[in-house]
Amino acid sequence: MSGTTEPARHERLKPFVEMATTAIQLEYPYHFSAVLSRDADAVAPRLATPVFRGAFDWHSAVHGHWTLARALRLCPDAPWAARVRTLLAMQLTDAKLAAEEAFLRAPGREGFERPYGLAWLLQLVAEFRTQGDEASAHWRNALAPLESIASTRLLAWLEKLPWPVRSGEHSQSAFALGLFFDWARDAGKPDLCARIAERVVRLYGADRDAPVRYEPSAHDFLSPLLAEADLLRRAMPREEFGEWLARFLPAPADADLGRWLTPARTPDRADGKFAHLDGLNLSRAWMLQGVVSALDATHAHAAVLHDAAARHRDAGLEGARSTHYAGSHWLGTFATYLVTERGLS
């Protein structure tokens, strides 16, 4: 939202703030996915994970809180800011966060929400790192144990990962590792950034001739190919990345590339899986922006990718207006990530 006036920014974020506010307070319907070791583990979401117990599932609740934290950081004087502060204060209490920590540390949950939910948890903490007010400092400190769990588990996973996970959904490795890298950068951890970058280049650096005709899949909300490129632009020097991308993508005028860079259309926004396609347009938009930001203007693919980013942005923001809960419990986060240029900052 660079160049946007303050009132315009407030209004642009307001619908996404409303979506997140509603979702994280709505306990049901809820999709609970965790290892249960005993009968006593089968409890209501508000008892198992009292902070992240709404928005249909744990990871959506996490990034719903991120949406509010980011909006509050960027617009601390917005008309809706006081309500957001009150809600975050109700949610991010020491007692509730201690319960979240106990849940994550329970035996059998070492892989819980890895990598997607854990990566978003790090993004939530990152939003409080640069805020100087007393409440943000308290929330940052209270979240520190969860931050430690998430970063430790993601790094251990990355160092064991023999191949990328090329899914278009939550298990995808590239998108989560991009969030992990950005958190490490913002946390002032250059050695960890270098460690992540080295592993990322080892996993993806030899890729070429991207099979663009195989994307998208009908349930994708992340592009495996674009997420890979958006990750590598973080891990490679600019010139090296430009050379890699030229080997990776078809020629700019290739018909398959043109079809691949066409925004998706969802056949049914009331279906949770098909609603993913609205999120795909949003995530493709910010990934294309990220890739273009790492290219020289003279790069063969720069213009075509820039145009595709604009078309995906328009389609994605149109889809984010959906009021059906299948999309509204999470699309506000993807829209906020896009319009606030989080991946570029």
C-alpha positions as CSV (number, residue, x, y, z in Angstrom):
1,M,0.0,0.0,0.0
2,S,2.9,2.3,-0.6
3,G,1.7,5.8,-1.5
4,T,-1.8,5.2,0.0
5,T,-3.2,8.0,2.2
6,E,-3.9,7.1,5.8
7,P,-7.7,7.2,5.6
8,A,-7.6,5.2,2.3
9,R,-5.4,2.6,4.0
10,H,-7.9,2.3,6.9
11,E,-10.7,1.8,4.5
12,R,-8.8,-0.7,2.4
13,L,-8.0,-2.9,5.4
14,K,-11.4,-2.5,7.2
15,P,-13.2,-5.4,5.4
16,F,-10.3,-7.8,6.0
17,V,-10.1,-6.7,9.7
18,E,-13.8,-7.4,10.0
19,M,-13.5,-10.9,8.4
20,A,-10.7,-11.8,10.7
21,T,-12.4,-10.4,13.8
22,T,-15.5,-12.4,13.1
23,A,-13.7,-15.6,12.2
24,I,-11.4,-15.9,15.2
25,Q,-14.3,-15.5,17.6
26,L,-16.5,-18.1,15.8
27,E,-15.7,-21.5,17.5
28,Y,-17.8,-23.7,15.2
29,P,-17.7,-25.1,12.6
30,Y,-14.2,-26.3,13.4
31,H,-11.8,-28.7,11.7
32,F,-9.6,-30.3,14.4
33,S,-6.5,-32.1,13.2
34,A,-4.2,-33.4,16.0
35,V,-2.9,-36.6,17.4
36,L,-5.0,-37.8,20.3
37,S,-3.2,-40.0,22.9
38,R,-6.1,-40.6,25.3
39,D,-9.8,-40.0,25.7
40,A,-9.1,-36.8,27.7
41,D,-7.5,-35.3,24.6
42,A,-10.8,-35.2,22.8
43,V,-12.1,-31.9,24.1
44,A,-13.7,-28.7,22.7
45,P,-11.4,-26.5,20.8
46,R,-11.7,-23.7,23.3
47,L,-10.3,-26.0,26.0
48,A,-7.5,-27.5,23.9
49,T,-6.2,-24.4,22.1
50,P,-8.0,-21.4,23.8
51,V,-6.3,-18.7,21.7
52,F,-6.4,-20.3,18.2
53,R,-9.7,-22.1,18.6
54,G,-11.8,-20.3,16.0
55,A,-11.7,-19.5,12.3
56,F,-12.4,-23.1,11.3
57,D,-8.9,-24.5,12.1
58,W,-5.8,-23.7,14.1
59,H,-3.7,-22.2,11.3
60,S,-6.5,-20.0,10.1
61,A,-7.0,-18.7,13.6
62,V,-3.2,-18.0,13.8
63,H,-3.1,-16.0,10.7
64,G,-6.4,-14.4,11.5
65,H,-4.6,-13.0,14.6
66,W,-1.7,-12.0,12.3
67,T,-4.2,-10.1,10.1
68,L,-5.3,-8.0,13.1
69,A,-1.8,-7.5,14.4
70,R,-0.5,-6.3,11.0
71,A,-3.5,-4.1,10.4
72,L,-3.0,-2.6,13.9
73,R,0.7,-2.0,13.3
74,L,0.2,-0.3,10.0
75,C,-2.9,1.7,11.1
76,P,-2.7,2.3,14.8
77,D,-5.1,5.3,14.6
78,A,-7.8,3.7,12.4
79,P,-11.4,3.9,13.6
80,W,-11.4,0.1,14.1
81,A,-8.0,0.0,16.0
82,A,-9.4,0.2,19.5
83,R,-11.6,-2.8,18.9
84,V,-8.7,-4.8,17.5
85,R,-6.6,-4.0,20.6
86,T,-9.4,-5.0,22.9
87,L,-9.8,-8.3,21.1
88,L,-6.1,-9.1,21.0
89,A,-5.9,-8.3,24.7
90,M,-8.7,-10.8,25.4
91,Q,-7.0,-13.5,23.2
92,L,-3.3,-13.2,23.9
93,T,-3.4,-13.7,27.7
94,D,-0.6,-15.4,29.6
95,A,-2.9,-18.2,30.7
96,K,-4.3,-18.9,27.2
97,L,-0.9,-18.9,25.6
98,A,0.5,-21.2,28.3
99,A,-2.3,-23.6,27.3
100,E,-1.3,-23.3,23.7
101,E,2.3,-24.1,24.6
102,A,1.2,-27.2,26.6
103,F,-0.9,-28.4,23.6
104,L,2.0,-28.1,21.2
105,R,4.5,-29.8,23.6
106,A,2.2,-32.8,24.2
107,P,3.7,-36.2,23.0
108,G,2.8,-37.0,19.4
109,R,2.4,-33.4,18.3
110,E,5.9,-32.7,17.1
111,G,4.6,-32.4,13.5
112,F,1.4,-30.5,14.3
113,E,0.8,-27.7,11.8
114,R,4.2,-28.1,10.2
115,P,5.0,-26.2,8.1
116,Y,2.1,-23.9,7.3
117,G,0.6,-23.1,10.7
118,L,4.0,-22.8,12.4
119,A,5.3,-20.5,9.7
120,W,2.2,-18.2,10.2
121,L,2.8,-18.3,14.0
122,L,6.3,-16.8,13.4
123,Q,4.7,-14.1,11.2
124,L,2.3,-13.2,14.1
125,V,5.3,-12.7,16.4
126,A,7.1,-10.6,13.8
127,E,4.3,-8.1,13.7
128,F,4.8,-7.3,17.4
129,R,8.6,-7.0,17.2
130,T,8.7,-3.5,15.7
131,Q,5.9,-2.0,17.8
132,G,7.1,0.0,20.8
133,D,3.9,0.2,22.8
134,E,3.5,-1.7,26.1
135,A,0.8,-4.1,24.9
136,S,2.8,-5.2,21.9
137,A,5.9,-5.8,24.1
138,H,3.8,-7.9,26.4
139,W,2.3,-10.0,23.6
140,R,5.7,-10.4,22.0
141,N,7.1,-11.8,25.3
142,A,4.1,-13.9,26.0
143,L,4.4,-15.5,22.5
144,A,8.1,-16.2,22.9
145,P,7.7,-19.8,24.0
146,L,5.5,-20.6,21.0
147,E,8.0,-18.7,18.7
148,S,10.8,-20.9,20.0
149,I,8.8,-24.1,19.4
150,A,7.9,-23.0,15.8
151,S,11.3,-21.9,14.8
152,T,13.1,-24.9,16.3
153,R,10.7,-27.4,14.6
154,L,10.8,-25.7,11.2
155,L,14.6,-25.7,11.2
156,A,14.8,-29.3,12.2
157,W,12.3,-30.2,9.5
158,L,14.1,-28.2,6.9
159,E,17.5,-29.8,7.7
160,K,15.9,-33.3,7.3
161,L,13.9,-32.5,4.2
162,P,15.3,-34.7,1.3
163,W,13.1,-33.2,-1.4
164,P,10.6,-30.3,-1.7
165,V,7.0,-30.7,-0.9
166,R,5.4,-29.5,-4.1
167,S,1.8,-29.4,-2.9
168,G,-0.6,-26.5,-3.7
169,E,-2.0,-26.6,-0.2
170,H,-0.8,-26.5,3.4
171,S,2.0,-29.0,3.2
172,Q,3.9,-27.1,0.6
173,S,7.5,-26.4,1.6
174,A,8.3,-23.3,-0.5
175,F,5.7,-20.9,0.9
176,A,6.3,-21.8,4.5
177,L,10.1,-21.5,4.1
178,G,9.6,-18.0,2.6
179,L,7.7,-17.0,5.8
180,F,10.4,-18.6,7.9
181,F,13.1,-16.7,6.1
182,D,11.3,-13.4,6.4
183,W,10.8,-14.0,10.2
184,A,14.5,-14.8,10.6
185,R,15.5,-11.7,8.7
186,D,13.2,-9.4,10.7
187,A,14.4,-11.0,13.9
188,G,18.0,-10.0,13.1
189,K,19.3,-13.6,12.6
190,P,21.6,-13.4,9.6
191,D,23.2,-16.7,10.4
192,L,19.9,-18.4,10.3
193,C,18.9,-16.7,7.1
194,A,22.1,-18.0,5.5
195,R,21.4,-21.5,6.8
196,I,17.9,-21.4,5.4
197,A,19.1,-20.0,2.1
198,E,21.8,-22.7,1.7
199,R,19.2,-25.5,2.2
200,V,16.7,-23.8,-0.1
201,V,19.2,-23.5,-2.9
202,R,20.1,-27.2,-2.4
203,L,16.5,-28.2,-2.6
204,Y,15.4,-26.0,-5.6
205,G,18.4,-24.5,-7.2
206,A,18.9,-27.2,-9.9
207,D,15.3,-27.0,-11.1
208,R,14.6,-26.0,-14.7
209,D,11.9,-26.3,-17.3
210,A,9.0,-25.8,-15.0
211,P,6.0,-27.9,-16.0
212,V,3.6,-25.0,-16.1
213,R,0.9,-27.0,-18.0
214,Y,0.3,-29.1,-14.9
215,E,-0.8,-26.1,-12.8
216,P,-3.1,-25.2,-11.2
217,S,-4.7,-28.2,-9.5
218,A,-8.4,-27.7,-8.7
219,H,-7.8,-27.4,-4.9
220,D,-4.7,-25.2,-5.0
221,F,-4.4,-22.0,-3.0
222,L,-0.6,-21.8,-3.5
223,S,1.3,-22.3,-6.8
224,P,4.1,-24.7,-6.2
225,L,6.1,-23.2,-9.1
226,L,5.6,-19.6,-8.3
227,A,6.2,-20.2,-4.6
228,E,9.5,-21.8,-5.5
229,A,10.5,-18.8,-7.5
230,D,9.4,-16.4,-4.8
231,L,11.4,-18.4,-2.3
232,L,14.6,-18.5,-4.4
233,R,14.5,-14.7,-5.0
234,R,15.1,-14.4,-1.2
235,A,17.9,-17.0,-1.2
236,M,19.9,-16.1,-4.3
237,P,21.8,-13.0,-5.4
238,R,19.8,-10.9,-7.9
239,E,21.8,-11.7,-11.0
240,E,22.0,-15.4,-10.2
241,F,18.2,-15.5,-9.6
242,G,17.5,-13.9,-12.9
243,E,19.6,-16.5,-14.7
244,W,17.8,-19.3,-12.8
245,L,14.4,-17.9,-13.7
246,A,15.3,-17.8,-17.4
247,R,16.1,-21.5,-17.2
248,F,13.0,-22.3,-15.1
249,L,10.2,-20.6,-17.0
250,P,9.1,-21.1,-20.7
251,A,9.8,-18.3,-23.1
252,P,7.7,-15.1,-22.4
253,A,5.6,-15.7,-25.6
254,D,5.1,-19.4,-25.0
255,A,1.4,-20.3,-25.1
256,D,1.6,-22.6,-22.0
257,L,3.1,-19.7,-20.0
258,G,0.2,-17.4,-21.0
259,R,-2.4,-20.0,-20.0
260,W,-0.5,-20.6,-16.7
261,L,-0.5,-16.9,-16.0
262,T,-4.3,-16.6,-16.4
263,P,-6.2,-16.1,-13.1
264,A,-8.2,-19.0,-11.9
265,R,-12.0,-19.0,-11.5
266,T,-13.7,-20.9,-8.7
267,P,-16.7,-23.0,-9.7
268,D,-18.3,-22.9,-6.2
269,R,-17.4,-20.5,-3.4
270,A,-19.5,-22.4,-0.9
271,D,-17.2,-25.4,-1.3
272,G,-14.2,-25.1,1.0
273,K,-11.7,-26.7,-1.5
274,F,-12.9,-24.8,-4.6
275,A,-12.8,-21.6,-2.5
276,H,-9.0,-22.2,-2.4
277,L,-8.9,-20.9,-6.0
278,D,-9.7,-17.3,-4.8
279,G,-6.8,-17.6,-2.5
280,L,-4.6,-18.9,-5.3
281,N,-5.2,-15.7,-7.3
282,L,-4.2,-13.6,-4.2
283,S,-1.0,-15.6,-3.5
284,R,0.0,-15.7,-7.1
285,A,-0.3,-12.0,-7.2
286,W,2.1,-11.4,-4.3
287,M,4.5,-14.1,-5.5
288,L,4.6,-12.6,-9.0
289,Q,5.2,-9.2,-7.4
290,G,8.0,-10.7,-5.3
291,V,9.6,-12.4,-8.3
292,V,9.4,-9.1,-10.4
293,S,11.0,-7.2,-7.5
294,A,14.1,-9.3,-7.8
295,L,14.5,-8.9,-11.6
296,D,16.1,-6.1,-13.6
297,A,13.6,-4.3,-15.8
298,T,15.3,-5.6,-18.9
299,H,14.9,-9.3,-17.9
300,A,13.0,-11.2,-20.6
301,H,10.2,-12.2,-18.2
302,A,9.8,-9.0,-16.2
303,A,7.0,-7.4,-18.2
304,V,4.8,-10.4,-18.7
305,L,5.1,-11.3,-15.0
306,H,4.3,-7.7,-14.0
307,D,1.2,-7.7,-16.1
308,A,0.1,-11.1,-14.7
309,A,0.6,-9.9,-11.1
310,A,-1.9,-7.0,-11.8
311,R,-4.5,-9.3,-13.3
312,H,-4.2,-11.8,-10.4
313,R,-4.4,-9.0,-7.9
314,D,-7.7,-7.7,-9.4
315,A,-9.2,-11.3,-9.6
316,G,-8.0,-12.1,-6.1
317,L,-9.4,-9.0,-4.4
318,E,-12.7,-9.6,-6.2
319,G,-12.8,-13.1,-4.9
320,A,-11.9,-11.9,-1.4
321,R,-15.3,-10.2,-1.2
322,S,-17.0,-13.6,-0.8
323,T,-19.2,-13.7,2.3
324,H,-19.4,-17.5,2.5
325,Y,-17.5,-18.8,5.5
326,A,-15.7,-21.4,3.3
327,G,-13.6,-18.5,2.1
328,S,-14.2,-15.6,4.6
329,H,-12.6,-17.4,7.5
330,W,-9.2,-17.0,5.8
331,L,-9.2,-14.9,2.6
332,G,-8.9,-11.7,4.6
333,T,-5.4,-12.8,5.6
334,F,-4.3,-13.4,2.0
335,A,-5.8,-10.1,0.9
336,T,-4.0,-8.3,3.7
337,Y,-0.7,-10.0,2.9
338,L,-1.1,-8.8,-0.7
339,V,-2.3,-5.2,-0.2
340,T,0.2,-4.5,2.6
341,E,3.1,-6.0,0.6
342,R,4.2,-8.1,3.5
343,G,6.3,-10.4,1.2
344,L,8.2,-7.3,-0.1
345,S,8.8,-5.6,3.2
